[in-house]
């Protein structure tokens, strides 16, 4: 589907099931980006999705796609992975921002009631426990000039 993804996957020691899951997540994230953006916009007070940094926006989209399939990836695990991606590839405030947005979406959609048996020992964020810098407290223009999933 995307040459860069295929090149990256070919250079990794992953087995074919992991490569296939990565392709599925990439495809789902791309196909559902408008729906994900609506969810993000629904909780991002005073912050336009298109003005969010490219990394933050795509990490959020990916996490939402994973969170929509708790039978494959527990919600807490998907949220923690998103925070780790934000730490690795985002700006200094990205992990707290990603955590705040995902937690707000989790609360708004009632996911906690639908998936109460998520692995409590997954580490990372606890849905319902946000960092001080949630989506509503973010300031500054982080619009990205990078190209990618816009």
C-alpha positions as CSV (number, residue, x, y, z in Angstrom):
1,X,0.0,0.0,0.0
2,X,2.7,2.5,1.0
3,X,6.3,1.8,-0.2
4,X,7.8,3.5,2.9
5,X,5.8,1.2,5.3
6,X,6.8,-1.9,3.3
7,X,10.4,-0.9,3.3
8,X,10.3,-0.3,7.1
9,X,8.6,-3.6,7.7
10,X,11.1,-5.5,5.5
11,X,13.9,-4.2,7.6
12,X,12.4,-5.3,10.9
13,X,12.8,-8.8,12.5
14,X,9.0,-9.1,12.8
15,X,7.1,-12.2,11.7
16,X,4.4,-12.0,9.1
17,X,1.6,-11.7,11.7
18,X,3.1,-8.5,13.2
19,X,3.7,-7.1,9.7
20,X,0.1,-7.8,8.8
21,X,-1.2,-6.1,11.9
22,X,0.9,-3.1,11.2
23,X,-0.5,-2.9,7.7
24,X,-4.1,-3.3,9.0
25,X,-3.5,-0.5,11.6
26,X,-2.0,1.8,9.0
27,X,-4.8,1.2,6.6
28,X,-7.5,1.6,9.3
29,X,-5.9,4.8,10.6
30,X,-5.8,6.3,7.1
31,X,-9.3,5.2,6.2
32,X,-10.8,6.4,9.5
33,X,-8.9,9.6,9.9
34,X,-12.0,11.8,9.4
35,X,-14.0,9.9,12.0
36,X,-11.0,10.0,14.4
37,X,-10.6,13.7,13.8
38,X,-14.3,14.2,14.8
39,X,-13.7,12.3,18.1
40,X,-10.6,14.4,18.8
41,X,-12.3,17.6,18.0
42,X,-15.2,16.6,20.3
43,X,-12.9,16.8,23.3
44,X,-10.2,19.2,22.2
45,X,-11.5,22.5,23.7
46,X,-10.1,25.6,22.0
47,X,-7.8,23.5,19.8
48,X,-8.5,22.9,16.1
49,X,-7.4,19.4,15.0
50,X,-5.8,20.7,11.8
51,X,-3.5,22.9,14.0
52,X,-2.3,20.0,16.1
53,X,1.2,18.8,15.4
54,X,1.4,16.1,12.7
55,X,2.9,13.5,15.1
56,X,0.3,14.2,17.8
57,X,-2.6,14.0,15.4
58,X,-1.5,10.7,13.9
59,X,-0.6,9.1,17.2
60,X,-4.1,10.0,18.4
61,X,-5.7,8.6,15.2
62,X,-3.7,5.3,15.5
63,X,-4.6,5.0,19.2
64,X,-8.3,5.5,18.4
65,X,-8.2,2.8,15.8
66,X,-6.5,0.4,18.3
67,X,-8.9,1.4,21.1
68,X,-11.9,0.6,18.8
69,X,-10.7,-3.1,18.9
70,X,-10.3,-3.9,22.6
71,X,-10.5,-7.6,21.9
72,X,-7.2,-7.3,20.0
73,X,-5.5,-4.6,22.0
74,X,-6.7,-3.7,25.5
75,X,-7.6,0.0,25.7
76,X,-5.1,0.7,28.4
77,X,-2.4,-0.9,26.4
78,X,-3.3,1.2,23.3
79,X,-3.3,4.4,25.3
80,X,0.1,3.6,26.9
81,X,1.6,2.8,23.5
82,X,0.3,6.1,22.2
83,X,1.9,8.0,25.1
84,X,5.2,6.1,24.4
85,X,5.0,7.1,20.7
86,X,4.4,10.7,21.7
87,X,7.4,10.6,24.0
88,X,9.6,9.2,21.3
89,X,8.5,11.2,18.3
90,X,6.5,14.2,19.6
91,X,7.3,17.5,21.3
92,X,8.0,17.8,25.0
93,X,4.3,18.3,25.9
94,X,3.0,15.7,23.5
95,X,2.7,12.8,26.0
96,X,0.6,14.7,28.4
97,X,-1.5,16.1,25.5
98,X,-2.1,12.7,23.9
99,X,-2.9,11.2,27.4
100,X,-5.4,14.0,28.0
101,X,-7.2,13.7,24.7
102,X,-7.4,9.9,24.8
103,X,-8.6,9.9,28.4
104,X,-11.3,12.5,27.5
105,X,-12.5,10.4,24.5
106,X,-12.5,7.3,26.7
107,X,-14.7,9.0,29.3
108,X,-17.0,10.6,26.7
109,X,-17.6,7.4,24.7
110,X,-18.2,5.3,27.8
111,X,-15.5,2.9,26.9
112,X,-14.8,2.3,30.5
113,X,-18.2,0.8,30.9
114,X,-17.9,-1.3,27.8
115,X,-14.4,-2.7,28.6
116,X,-14.1,-2.9,32.4
117,X,-11.8,-5.9,32.3
118,X,-8.9,-4.3,30.5
119,X,-5.6,-5.4,31.9
120,X,-5.0,-3.2,34.9
121,X,-1.4,-4.1,35.0
122,X,-0.7,-2.8,31.4
123,X,1.3,0.1,32.8
124,X,1.2,3.7,31.7
125,X,-2.0,5.7,31.8
126,X,-5.0,4.8,33.8
127,X,-8.1,5.8,32.0
128,X,-9.7,8.4,34.3
129,X,-6.3,9.6,35.4
130,X,-5.0,12.5,33.3
131,X,-1.9,14.6,33.4
132,X,-2.2,18.2,34.4
133,X,-1.8,19.3,30.8
134,X,-4.9,18.0,29.2
135,X,-6.3,18.9,25.8
136,X,-7.9,22.1,27.0
137,X,-4.7,23.5,28.6
138,X,-2.5,23.3,25.5
139,X,-1.3,26.6,24.1
140,X,0.7,27.8,21.2
141,X,0.6,26.9,17.5
142,X,1.9,23.5,16.8
143,X,0.8,23.3,13.2
144,X,3.1,21.1,11.3
145,X,4.5,21.9,7.9
146,X,5.6,18.3,7.5
147,X,3.8,16.1,4.9
148,X,1.9,13.0,5.8
149,X,-1.6,12.1,7.0
150,X,-3.1,15.6,7.3
